Amino acid sequence: MERIKHIWYDSSVINNSELERRLQSLKIPFTNVSKNNLLVQTDLSAHSLYDQLGEIIDTKSILIGGFDSSDYWGYMNGDLWTWIKEH
C-alpha cells in the first residue's frame, strides 16, 4: 500500500482550512500541491482515511487515491519534490 495518498476535493463544498485542521488533528503530514489537491503521508487505506476525515467531508466531492512515489514525472515547485522524497 502506498504511504502517500493524493486527495482531490471540491473547495466549493469542502472548506480547505477545516480539512487541513482535521489532518493536523489526526497527525497526518500533508502538503498542498495546488488548489483542491493535497498529498498526505499515512499508512491508512484510502477508505480508512476517508472515514477518519468524518463529518467535514460527509459524502461531499472528494477522491482519495494512492500516489506511487517511485513512478512520477513532471515539473512542480521544488518544495513538492522535497516533501515527496522525505515522506
C-alpha positions in Angstrom: 0.0 0.0 0.0 1.3 3.5 -0.9 2.2 5.6 2.1 1.4 8.8 0.2 -2.2 9.5 -0.8 -3.5 12.1 -3.2 -6.6 13.9 -2.1 -8.7 15.8 -4.7 -11.6 17.7 -3.4 -14.1 20.4 -4.4 -13.3 23.5 -2.4 -16.8 24.9 -3.1 -18.2 22.3 -0.7 -15.3 21.3 1.4 -13.6 24.0 3.4 -9.8 23.8 2.9 -9.0 25.2 6.4 -11.2 22.6 8.0 -9.7 19.8 6.0 -6.2 20.9 7.0 -7.1 21.2 10.7 -8.6 17.7 10.6 -5.5 16.3 9.1 -3.4 18.1 11.7 -5.6 16.7 14.5 -5.0 13.2 13.1 -1.3 13.9 13.0 -1.2 13.2 9.2 1.6 15.1 7.4 0.4 16.8 4.3 1.4 19.3 1.6 -0.7 21.4 -0.7 0.1 20.5 -4.3 -2.3 23.1 -5.7 -5.8 24.4 -5.1 -8.0 21.4 -4.2 -5.1 18.9 -4.2 -3.2 17.6 -1.2 -0.6 14.9 -0.7 -0.7 13.2 2.7 1.5 10.6 4.3 -0.4 7.8 6.0 -0.5 4.1 6.4 -4.3 4.2 6.3 -6.1 2.9 3.2 -7.9 5.4 1.1 -11.2 4.2 2.5 -10.0 4.4 6.2 -8.6 7.9 5.6 -12.0 9.0 4.1 -13.7 7.6 7.2 -11.2 9.4 9.5 -11.9 12.7 7.8 -15.5 12.3 9.0 -18.1 15.0 9.1 -16.1 17.7 7.3 -16.4 15.7 4.1 -19.8 14.0 4.7 -20.2 12.4 1.2 -19.1 15.6 -0.5 -17.0 15.8 -3.6 -13.7 14.2 -2.7 -11.5 11.5 -4.1 -8.6 9.8 -2.3 -6.1 7.6 -4.1 -2.7 6.1 -3.7 0.3 8.0 -5.0 3.2 5.8 -6.3 6.2 7.9 -5.3 8.5 5.6 -7.3 6.7 6.4 -10.6 6.0 10.1 -11.2 7.3 12.7 -13.6 6.6 16.4 -14.1 7.5 19.9 -13.2 6.3 21.4 -9.9 7.7 23.6 -7.2 10.9 22.2 -5.7 9.4 22.0 -2.3 6.9 19.4 -3.5 9.7 17.1 -4.7 11.5 17.5 -1.4 8.3 16.7 0.5 7.7 13.5 -1.6 11.3 12.4 -1.0 11.1 12.9 2.7 7.8 11.0 3.1 
